[in-house]
Amino acid sequence: MKVVLDPAAHEELREVVLFYEDCREGLGQELLASVEAAFGAIARHPNLWRQLSGRFRRYLVHRFPFGIIYALENGTIYVAAVMHLKRKPGYWKSRKS
């Protein structure tokens, strides 16, 4: 399945990778590798993770305090947010594909 990120989710991911890279060299790349592995797992088993409101589901990223909020749309995985788990919940709900 193809994974498509909302522009805001893409920007969130870019910013958090840069933040973690500033914290420790290589850490941002480790986060990115974990998120990419998550995208692969979601593509293989899109209905496996917890359903949130409406059509959205959440995958918890290994080793990092992030969740990937996604929905299935016509054979595509739409990623609405790469969300820090301590951030205000539901901020992403206005995002549509």
N, C-alpha and C positions, 0 to 999 in steps of 0.2 A: 504494500500500500504506500502511496505517496503521502508524505508529511508536509503540510503547508502551515507556516507560522503567520499569525496575525502580525502586521507591521509593529504593533506595540509589543508583542511577545518577543519578536526578533530583537527589538531595541533593549528590552529587559535582559535578555540573554547576553547581548553584547556588553551591556553595562556591568552585569554581575561578573562576567568572565574577567573584564578589566579590573574590577574591584578586587577579586580574589588574587589576580596576578600581582597587583600592587601589594597585597598582604604578604605573599610569599611567591617567589618565582616558581613557576610550574603549577601552582595551585589552580589558577584559572583554567589551564589546559586540562587538569584533572577533572574539574567541574564540567567542562565542555565534553570531555570523553564520557562522563557519567550521564549527561543529558542526551548525547547521541546514542548511547546504549539504551537509554529509556525510550527514545524514539523507535529504535529497532524492536524492543520488547512490545511496545504498544502496537506497532505495525503487525507483529506476528499474532498477538492476542488482544485485539482492541476492546473486547467486551469483558476482559478479566478484572479490571480495576473498578474501584468504588464509584458508583454513580452519584453525582451531585444533583443540583437542581436541573430540571429539564433534561436536555440531551447531553449534558457535560459529565465527564468522568475525571478522576484525579489519579495520577500516578505519582508516588513518592520517590524522589530521586535518592539513590543510595549514597551514603556518606555526607550528604549536604542537606541543609534545611529548606529544600525546595520541592514544590509540587508542580507537575505539568498538568494543566487544565486543558482538556481536549474533547472534541466531539467527532463522531463519524459523519461524513457527508458524501454521499454518492461515491463510495469507494476511496475516499480521501480522508486523512486524519487532519482535522483543523485544530491547530494549537492556539488557544485563546490567550494563554498566559504561561509564563515560567515564573511562578509565584513563590516569594519567600514565605514560609509558613507562619512567620510571626507578623506579617503585614496584614493590614485590614482585610478581613475575609470578604469576598464578593466584589472587590473593586473592579474585577474584570468582566462582570456580568453584562455590561453594556456592549461588549465587543461581539461583533457578528462577522461571519465570513463574507 
